[in-house]
Structures are given as C-alpha cells and as structure tokens.
Amino acid sequence: MEKAIDEKLLEIYRRLYAAYGPQHWWPAGSPFEVVVGAILTQSAAWVNVEKAIENL
C-alpha cells in the first residue's frame, strides 16, 4: 500500500533536515516573533516588519 502524502512529506523533511540541518532562515529570537513577523509580512515590507517587532 502506498504511503499517505503526509507521511511522504514528513520523510522528505526528515531527509532534508538530516542532510542540511536547521537553516535559521527566520531572524527571530522567539516563537512570538516568528508568528508576528509571519503575519506582518503578509502586507508590509520586511524592513517595516523588523521595526514593528523591535517596538513591541
């Protein structure tokens, strides 16, 4: 029987993580900053998002 798509994606993720490790692509000091940054980047330039996070 074929693996479910979520199982396949998880396996791909695990292999990539094992090969390349954490990428640190999101410059945040906490999960809160990641969430706020992700929401703000939907409608603002990153430079403005950084300023907003600094002011929180």
N, C-alpha and C positions, 0 to 999 in steps of 0.2 A: 504494500500500500504506500502511496506517495505521501511525503511529509506535508503537513499543513504549511501554508505560506508563512505564518508567524514563526514556526519552527525553523524554516529555511532562512528567514531574515535574521533570526537570533543567531543561527550558526554563522552566517556571513559576518555579523557584527563581532562575534567572538573571535573569528579568524583574523579580521582586520585589527581588532584590539590587541590580539596576541602578537601580530606582526609589527604594528606601528606604535602601540601604547597610547596613553592619553595624549591628546593633541593640544590641550589648553588653548583652544581657539576662541573661547569667550572670556574676555578680560573682566572677570568678576571675582569679588572676594567672598561672596556668599550666595547661597541659593536665591535669596531675596533679590539680589542684584541681577541675577540671571533672569528671573521672572519679570522684573520691572523693565530691564533692558529689552527683553523679547517683545513685551507689549509696546513699549515706546517706539521701537524701530519699525513698527508697522506703519507709522505715519510721520516719522521725523528722521532727520539726518543723524548719523551716528555721533557726530560732534555735539549735537544738541542733547542727545540721549546721555552722553557722558556728563555734560553739565548738569542735567536734571538729577542724575544719580548722585553726583557729588553734593548737590544741595539737599538731598534727603537726610 
